[in-house]
Amino acid sequence: MIEVIKPYDDYVRTGVAWLPSVPSGWDVLRARHLLVEINDRSTRASEPHLSMSQRHGLIRADQIEERRLVSKSYVGAKRCQIGDIVLNRLKAHLGVLAVARESGVVSPDYTVVRMRRADAGTHYLHAVLTSAACRSELVTRVRGVVEGFWRLYTNDLYAISLPLPPNEEQHAIVRSHRQ
């Protein structure tokens, strides 16, 4: 659960199983109102190739120690910008998603989302989506025949209800999440 930074006297029930209550003054919104999928494709493949590492987040592919399959061309790969949230669809329910620290191209099977609202902080939403409570909700949303090939599709991500506190509290939560 996302840790509340300041004490509240009044909580409101949300009707959301993974998020039973939030402090009054917080909103609870479906992810579709906070995030928008970006499907911008590379036409030249001149951008750096980024890959997801469970340990390091989204980094340049040449910085990953493990051997990986390498494509001959990244034409058609998805582009992401600094501040986008990138999810590995096969491992998002395990918390494998990151905020892009640089622009580049990622696998076409990754999901790239951007903030739809100015009052929703990227790093805050990353902290929520990677929290144990939200990951348990993500597990209920993945689809596939066998574990290991379960995918989190965009419409299933969009259906998740997420807490949205005021900006100053989002920043405080991010600071405590990084410690």
C-alpha positions as CSV (number, residue, x, y, z in Angstrom):
1,M,0.0,0.0,0.0
2,I,1.2,3.5,-0.6
3,E,2.3,5.0,2.6
4,V,0.3,8.1,3.7
5,I,2.8,10.8,4.6
6,K,0.7,13.0,6.9
7,P,-2.0,11.8,9.4
8,Y,-5.6,12.2,8.3
9,D,-8.7,12.2,10.5
10,D,-11.1,11.4,7.6
11,Y,-10.8,8.5,5.2
12,V,-13.2,7.6,2.4
13,R,-14.1,4.1,1.3
14,T,-13.2,3.5,-2.4
15,G,-15.1,0.3,-3.3
16,V,-11.8,-0.9,-4.8
17,A,-10.6,-4.2,-3.4
18,W,-6.8,-3.5,-3.5
19,L,-7.4,0.1,-2.2
20,P,-10.2,-0.1,0.4
21,S,-9.9,3.6,1.6
22,V,-8.0,6.8,0.9
23,P,-7.7,10.0,2.8
24,S,-10.4,12.5,2.1
25,G,-9.1,15.0,-0.4
26,W,-7.6,12.3,-2.6
27,D,-9.1,11.2,-5.9
28,V,-9.5,7.7,-7.1
29,L,-9.5,7.5,-10.9
30,R,-9.2,4.8,-13.5
31,A,-5.8,4.7,-15.1
32,R,-7.4,5.6,-18.4
33,H,-8.0,9.1,-17.0
34,L,-4.4,9.4,-15.9
35,L,-2.4,7.7,-18.6
36,V,-2.4,7.6,-22.4
37,E,-0.7,4.9,-24.4
38,I,1.9,6.2,-26.9
39,N,2.4,4.2,-30.1
40,D,5.0,6.4,-31.8
41,R,7.2,4.1,-34.0
42,S,10.7,4.7,-35.2
43,T,11.2,5.1,-38.9
44,R,15.0,5.4,-39.0
45,A,16.0,3.5,-35.9
46,S,18.7,6.0,-35.1
47,E,17.6,6.4,-31.5
48,P,19.4,4.5,-28.7
49,H,17.9,1.0,-28.1
50,L,16.6,0.7,-24.5
51,S,15.8,-2.5,-22.7
52,M,14.1,-3.3,-19.4
53,S,16.2,-4.8,-16.6
54,Q,14.5,-5.9,-13.4
55,R,17.4,-4.6,-11.4
56,H,18.2,-1.4,-13.2
57,G,15.0,-0.3,-14.9
58,L,15.0,1.0,-18.4
59,I,18.6,1.3,-19.6
60,R,20.6,1.2,-22.8
61,A,20.6,-2.3,-24.1
62,D,24.4,-2.4,-24.4
63,Q,24.6,-1.9,-20.6
64,I,22.7,-5.1,-19.8
65,E,25.0,-7.9,-18.7
66,E,22.8,-10.9,-19.6
67,R,22.8,-12.1,-23.2
68,R,19.7,-11.0,-25.1
69,L,18.3,-11.4,-28.5
70,V,19.3,-8.5,-30.6
71,S,17.2,-7.3,-33.6
72,K,18.9,-6.5,-36.9
73,S,16.9,-3.3,-37.1
74,Y,14.8,-1.2,-34.7
75,V,12.7,0.4,-37.5
76,G,9.1,0.0,-36.2
77,A,10.2,-0.1,-32.5
78,K,8.3,2.1,-30.1
79,R,9.8,5.4,-29.2
80,C,9.7,6.7,-25.7
81,Q,10.6,10.1,-24.2
82,I,12.2,11.1,-20.9
83,G,9.4,10.8,-18.3
84,D,7.3,8.2,-20.1
85,I,6.4,5.0,-18.1
86,V,7.5,1.9,-20.0
87,L,6.0,-1.5,-19.1
88,N,7.2,-4.9,-20.1
89,R,3.8,-6.4,-20.8
90,L,5.0,-9.9,-19.9
91,K,6.4,-8.8,-16.5
92,A,4.4,-5.7,-15.6
93,H,2.5,-7.7,-13.0
94,L,5.9,-8.4,-11.3
95,G,6.6,-4.7,-11.1
96,V,8.9,-4.6,-14.2
97,L,8.2,-1.1,-15.4
98,A,10.2,2.0,-15.3
99,V,10.3,5.8,-15.9
100,A,12.4,6.5,-19.0
101,R,15.5,8.5,-18.0
102,E,16.4,9.0,-21.7
103,S,14.6,9.0,-25.0
104,G,15.1,5.9,-27.2
105,V,13.4,2.9,-28.8
106,V,12.0,-0.1,-27.0
107,S,10.5,-3.4,-28.0
108,P,7.2,-3.2,-29.8
109,D,5.8,-5.6,-27.2
110,Y,6.4,-3.0,-24.4
111,T,3.7,-0.5,-23.5
112,V,4.7,3.2,-23.4
113,V,2.4,5.5,-21.4
114,R,2.5,9.2,-20.7
115,M,0.7,11.3,-18.2
116,R,-2.7,12.6,-19.4
117,R,-3.0,15.1,-16.5
118,A,-0.6,17.7,-15.2
119,D,-1.6,16.9,-11.6
120,A,-0.5,13.3,-11.9
121,G,3.3,12.8,-11.3
122,T,5.1,10.2,-13.3
123,H,7.3,9.1,-10.5
124,Y,4.3,9.0,-8.1
125,L,2.3,6.7,-10.5
126,H,5.4,4.5,-10.9
127,A,5.6,4.1,-7.1
128,V,1.9,3.2,-7.0
129,L,2.1,0.7,-9.9
130,T,5.2,-1.0,-8.4
131,S,3.7,-1.2,-4.9
132,A,2.9,-4.7,-3.6
133,A,-0.8,-3.9,-3.3
134,C,-1.1,-2.6,-6.9
135,R,1.0,-5.5,-8.2
136,S,-1.5,-7.9,-6.7
137,E,-4.2,-6.1,-8.7
138,L,-2.1,-6.2,-11.8
139,V,-1.9,-10.0,-11.4
140,T,-5.7,-10.2,-11.6
141,R,-5.6,-8.2,-14.8
142,V,-3.0,-10.2,-16.9
143,R,-4.1,-12.6,-19.6
144,G,-2.5,-15.6,-21.2
145,V,-2.6,-19.3,-21.5
146,V,0.3,-20.1,-19.2
147,E,2.2,-18.2,-16.5
148,G,5.3,-16.7,-18.0
149,F,3.4,-15.7,-21.1
150,W,0.7,-13.6,-19.3
151,R,0.5,-10.1,-20.7
152,L,-0.9,-6.9,-19.3
153,Y,-2.8,-5.3,-22.1
154,T,-3.4,-1.6,-22.2
155,N,-7.2,-1.8,-21.7
156,D,-6.7,-4.0,-18.6
157,L,-4.2,-1.4,-17.3
158,Y,-6.6,1.4,-18.0
159,A,-9.3,-0.4,-15.9
160,I,-7.3,-0.2,-12.7
161,S,-8.4,2.4,-10.2
162,L,-5.5,4.4,-8.8
163,P,-5.2,6.9,-5.9
164,L,-4.3,10.5,-6.7
165,P,-3.4,12.7,-3.8
166,P,-2.5,16.4,-4.1
167,N,0.8,17.2,-5.7
168,E,2.7,18.0,-2.5
169,E,1.8,14.6,-1.1
170,Q,2.7,12.8,-4.4
171,H,6.2,14.3,-4.0
172,A,6.5,13.3,-0.4
173,I,5.4,9.7,-1.3
174,V,8.0,9.6,-4.1
175,R,10.7,10.8,-1.7
176,S,9.8,8.1,0.9
177,H,9.6,5.4,-1.8
178,R,13.1,6.2,-2.9
179,Q,14.6,5.8,0.6
